[in-house]
Amino acid sequence: MADELNVVTRVVSWLRAGYPTGVPQQDYVVLLGLLRRKLTETEVKQISADLAMQAELGGEITTADIERMIGEATLDTASPEEIARVSARLAAGGWPLGDLDKD
């Protein structure tokens, strides 16, 4: 459980660094699809809840919206350009190119 929280904390930190003004709604599906490649469903839901809480402060998206998007999030619907754009934002925030479990 502690390892799971550590991963979630690190990912949220990378997201905040890569998206200092918040993740735009058009990036959510691609972002969740990329996260699902490396994280457990529980970790993705925890990160999504954090993103929803941040977005709710701005009144843009609700937790229910995030939960719906998690269910719909696949990279099959994302264009290569969208995947590249979101991947670049994650890398700019410090997202590791290798295994998430390594520091």
PEZI-V194357 format. One line per field, one symbol per residue. psi: psi as a letter, one per 40 degrees, with the letter a starting at -180 (. if undefined). A space follows every 10 residues. Layout:
psi->???
This chain:
psi->dddddddddd ddddddddgd eihideeddd dddddedeii dddddddddd dddddddefd iidddddddd dehiedeiid dddddddddd ddeehidahd ei.
